[in-house]
Amino acid sequence: MSCWMPGCPALSMCRGLAALPITCLERAKDLKSRLGILLHKPELGHRSGSSSKLQLGSRRRGDSAGPAEKGSSEHLLKNLLDSCHMEMRSGEPSGKVKEREERGKRAHRNSSQEVLEWRESFDQLLKSKSGVNAFHTFLKTEFSEENLDFWLACEDFKKTRSKTKLASKANRIFEEFVQNEAPREVNIDHETREITRKNLSGATSACFNEAQAKTRTLMEKDSYPRFLKSASYQDMSRQAASRGTSKRSHT
């Protein structure tokens, strides 16, 4: 592929277009006319007055595009090549790459804000998927993750619409978390355990409500304060606060 700009100082860059994807080559064609105007301005002699004709005449006597115009053409070509190389590396248009990067930055900022919101209330922690994951990891260090797993199982259970599935799920949750000597028995009182057992006879989406509420209260009053004081959360909150400070300093 030969350069479409005779005497172009960026000839080596132009030759690189031959190796670029078809989307980039189409973009190069779109830029051709604009770069041609910058370098030669052939139409100006027909559309403008005598001053434009004098400029065109001087070009024909051997005066090529001035340094400013050459710089503009090189700048446009460089931007074109940079965006095309980005497409070649990612396999998608550079606009989409930039859009994805911006989404990543926004998500990063949002996640930092979420980390700081976890300490506002236990509800804020449970609303955050990453917060639940971090809390679950902490509970594992205290060998009490079954409380959160039971709470999450109840949340999923309440979304069940099929009566058949509702009954089978209720029995499975009861056997795993609630009954005496269950593999992952949660810490609830005998009365709540018996109420839950009776609820199984006519399972509804509310049959674990009391047991779930007791478990949630236990986590909120006992495990949650320790989580906020843990080294892992303190480290996460410092990093989040640091990113927030860095963002404000750049605005």
C-alpha positions as CSV (number, residue, x, y, z in Angstrom):
1,M,0.0,0.0,0.0
2,S,1.6,3.3,-1.1
3,C,1.1,6.5,0.8
4,W,-1.7,8.7,-0.6
5,M,0.1,11.9,0.4
6,P,3.0,12.6,-1.9
7,G,6.0,14.0,0.0
8,C,4.4,13.2,3.3
9,P,6.9,13.3,6.2
10,A,5.1,10.5,7.9
11,L,5.6,8.1,5.0
12,S,6.9,5.3,7.2
13,M,3.7,5.5,9.4
14,C,1.5,5.5,6.3
15,R,3.1,2.2,5.2
16,G,2.2,0.7,8.5
17,L,-1.5,1.1,7.5
18,A,-1.2,-1.9,5.2
19,A,-1.0,-4.2,8.2
20,L,-4.0,-2.8,10.0
21,P,-7.6,-4.3,10.2
22,I,-10.1,-3.3,7.6
23,T,-11.9,-1.0,10.1
24,C,-8.7,1.0,10.4
25,L,-8.2,1.2,6.7
26,E,-11.7,2.5,6.2
27,R,-11.0,5.1,8.9
28,A,-7.8,6.1,7.1
29,K,-9.8,6.7,3.9
30,D,-12.1,9.0,5.8
31,L,-9.1,11.0,7.0
32,K,-7.5,11.1,3.6
33,S,-9.4,14.2,2.4
34,R,-8.8,16.1,5.6
35,L,-5.1,15.3,5.5
36,G,-5.0,16.3,1.9
37,I,-6.4,19.7,2.7
38,L,-3.9,20.2,5.5
39,L,-1.0,19.4,3.2
40,H,-2.1,20.7,-0.2
41,K,-5.4,22.5,0.0
42,P,-6.1,22.1,-3.7
43,E,-9.8,23.2,-3.5
44,L,-9.0,26.5,-1.9
45,G,-7.7,28.0,-5.1
46,H,-11.1,27.5,-6.7
47,R,-13.2,28.6,-3.8
48,S,-11.3,31.5,-2.3
49,G,-10.1,34.9,-3.5
50,S,-6.7,36.0,-4.7
51,S,-4.9,35.4,-1.4
52,S,-5.8,31.7,-1.6
53,K,-4.6,31.6,-5.2
54,L,-1.3,33.1,-4.2
55,Q,-0.9,30.5,-1.5
56,L,-1.7,27.7,-4.0
57,G,0.8,29.2,-6.5
58,S,3.5,29.3,-3.9
59,R,2.9,25.6,-3.3
60,R,3.2,24.8,-7.0
61,R,6.6,26.5,-7.1
62,G,7.9,23.9,-4.7
63,D,6.7,25.1,-1.3
64,S,5.4,22.0,0.4
65,A,3.2,22.0,3.5
66,G,4.5,24.2,6.3
67,P,5.8,22.8,9.6
68,A,2.5,23.4,11.4
69,E,0.5,21.6,8.8
70,K,3.0,18.7,8.7
71,G,2.8,18.5,12.4
72,S,-1.0,18.4,12.2
73,S,-0.9,15.5,9.7
74,E,1.6,13.6,11.8
75,H,-0.5,14.1,14.9
76,L,-3.6,12.8,13.1
77,L,-1.8,9.8,11.7
78,K,-0.3,9.0,15.1
79,N,-3.8,9.1,16.7
80,L,-5.1,6.8,13.9
81,L,-2.3,4.3,14.3
82,D,-2.6,4.3,18.1
83,S,-6.3,3.6,18.0
84,C,-5.9,0.9,15.3
85,H,-3.1,-0.8,17.3
86,M,-5.4,-0.9,20.2
87,E,-8.0,-2.6,18.1
88,M,-5.4,-5.1,16.9
89,R,-4.4,-6.0,20.5
90,S,-8.0,-6.3,21.8
91,G,-9.8,-7.6,18.7
92,E,-12.5,-4.9,19.0
93,P,-12.9,-1.3,18.0
94,S,-10.9,1.2,20.1
95,G,-14.0,3.1,21.1
96,K,-15.4,-0.1,22.8
97,V,-12.0,-0.7,24.5
98,K,-12.1,2.8,25.9
99,E,-15.7,2.4,27.0
100,R,-14.9,-0.8,28.7
101,E,-11.9,0.8,30.5
102,E,-14.1,3.7,31.7
103,R,-16.7,1.2,33.0
104,G,-13.9,-0.6,34.9
105,K,-12.7,2.7,36.4
106,R,-16.3,3.6,37.5
107,A,-16.7,0.1,39.0
108,H,-13.5,0.5,40.8
109,R,-14.6,3.8,42.3
110,N,-18.0,2.4,43.2
111,S,-16.4,-0.6,44.9
112,S,-14.2,1.7,46.9
113,Q,-17.2,3.6,48.1
114,E,-19.0,0.3,48.9
115,V,-16.2,-0.7,51.2
116,L,-16.5,2.4,53.2
117,E,-20.3,2.0,53.4
118,W,-20.1,-1.4,55.0
119,R,-19.2,0.2,58.3
120,E,-22.3,2.3,58.2
121,S,-24.7,-0.6,59.0
122,F,-25.0,-4.3,58.8
123,D,-27.7,-3.8,56.2
124,Q,-25.2,-2.0,53.9
125,L,-22.9,-4.9,54.2
126,L,-25.5,-7.5,53.3
127,K,-26.7,-5.4,50.3
128,S,-23.2,-5.6,48.8
129,K,-22.2,-8.8,47.0
130,S,-18.5,-8.1,47.6
131,G,-19.4,-7.2,51.2
132,V,-21.1,-10.5,51.7
133,N,-18.0,-12.3,50.2
134,A,-15.6,-10.4,52.5
135,F,-17.8,-11.0,55.6
136,H,-18.0,-14.7,54.7
137,T,-14.2,-15.0,54.4
138,F,-13.9,-13.4,57.8
139,L,-16.5,-15.8,59.4
140,K,-14.4,-18.7,58.1
141,T,-11.5,-17.5,60.2
142,E,-13.9,-17.7,63.2
143,F,-15.4,-21.1,62.1
144,S,-18.9,-19.5,62.1
145,E,-19.7,-19.1,58.4
146,E,-22.7,-21.4,58.7
147,N,-24.7,-18.5,60.2
148,L,-24.2,-16.4,57.0
149,D,-24.8,-19.5,54.8
150,F,-28.1,-20.2,56.6
151,W,-29.2,-16.6,56.2
152,L,-28.3,-16.7,52.4
153,A,-30.1,-20.0,52.0
154,C,-33.2,-18.5,53.6
155,E,-33.0,-15.5,51.2
156,D,-32.8,-17.8,48.3
157,F,-35.6,-20.0,49.7
158,K,-38.0,-17.0,49.9
159,K,-37.6,-16.5,46.1
160,T,-38.9,-20.1,45.4
161,R,-42.3,-20.1,43.6
162,S,-42.9,-23.8,43.1
163,K,-44.7,-25.5,46.1
164,T,-43.0,-28.8,45.4
165,K,-39.5,-27.2,45.4
166,L,-40.5,-25.1,48.4
167,A,-41.1,-28.2,50.5
168,S,-38.0,-30.0,49.4
169,K,-35.8,-26.9,49.9
170,A,-37.3,-26.4,53.4
171,N,-36.5,-29.9,54.4
172,R,-33.0,-29.6,53.1
173,I,-32.3,-26.3,54.9
174,F,-33.7,-27.6,58.1
175,E,-31.6,-30.8,58.0
176,E,-28.4,-28.9,57.2
177,F,-28.7,-26.0,59.6
178,V,-31.6,-26.2,62.1
179,Q,-32.2,-29.6,63.5
180,N,-30.3,-30.9,66.5
181,E,-26.9,-32.2,65.6
182,A,-27.2,-30.8,62.0
183,P,-24.0,-30.8,60.0
184,R,-23.8,-27.0,60.1
185,E,-26.1,-26.3,63.0
186,V,-26.7,-22.6,63.7
187,N,-26.9,-21.1,67.2
188,I,-30.6,-20.6,67.9
189,D,-32.7,-21.4,71.0
190,H,-34.8,-24.5,71.4
191,E,-38.1,-22.7,71.1
192,T,-37.2,-21.2,67.7
193,R,-36.0,-24.6,66.5
194,E,-39.3,-26.2,67.4
195,I,-41.4,-23.4,65.8
196,T,-39.4,-23.9,62.6
197,R,-39.9,-27.7,62.8
198,K,-43.7,-27.2,63.0
199,N,-43.6,-24.8,60.1
200,L,-42.3,-27.6,57.8
201,S,-45.6,-29.4,57.9
202,G,-47.1,-26.7,55.6
203,A,-44.0,-25.1,54.2
204,T,-44.4,-21.5,53.0
205,S,-41.8,-18.9,52.0
206,A,-42.0,-17.6,55.6
207,C,-41.3,-20.8,57.5
208,F,-37.7,-19.8,58.4
209,N,-38.4,-16.2,59.1
210,E,-38.0,-16.4,62.9
211,A,-34.8,-18.6,62.7
212,Q,-33.3,-16.4,60.1
213,A,-34.0,-13.2,62.1
214,K,-32.4,-14.7,65.2
215,T,-29.3,-15.7,63.2
216,R,-29.1,-12.3,61.6
217,T,-29.3,-10.5,65.0
218,L,-26.5,-12.8,66.3
219,M,-24.3,-11.9,63.4
220,E,-25.0,-8.2,63.7
221,K,-24.3,-7.9,67.4
222,D,-21.4,-10.4,67.6
223,S,-19.6,-11.1,64.3
224,Y,-20.2,-7.8,62.5
225,P,-18.4,-5.5,65.0
226,R,-15.4,-7.9,65.0
227,F,-15.3,-7.9,61.2
228,L,-15.1,-4.1,61.2
229,K,-12.2,-4.3,63.6
230,S,-10.4,-7.1,61.7
231,A,-7.1,-6.5,60.0
232,S,-8.6,-7.5,56.6
233,Y,-11.3,-4.9,56.7
234,Q,-9.1,-2.2,58.2
235,D,-6.7,-2.7,55.3
236,M,-9.5,-2.6,52.7
237,S,-11.0,0.6,54.2
238,R,-7.6,2.3,54.2
239,Q,-7.1,1.5,50.6
240,A,-10.6,2.7,49.7
241,A,-10.1,5.9,51.6
242,S,-6.7,6.4,49.9
243,R,-8.3,6.0,46.4
244,G,-11.0,8.4,47.4
245,T,-8.4,11.0,48.5
246,S,-6.4,10.5,45.3
247,K,-9.5,11.0,43.2
248,R,-10.4,14.3,44.9
249,S,-6.9,15.6,44.5
250,H,-7.1,15.0,40.7
251,T,-10.4,16.9,40.3
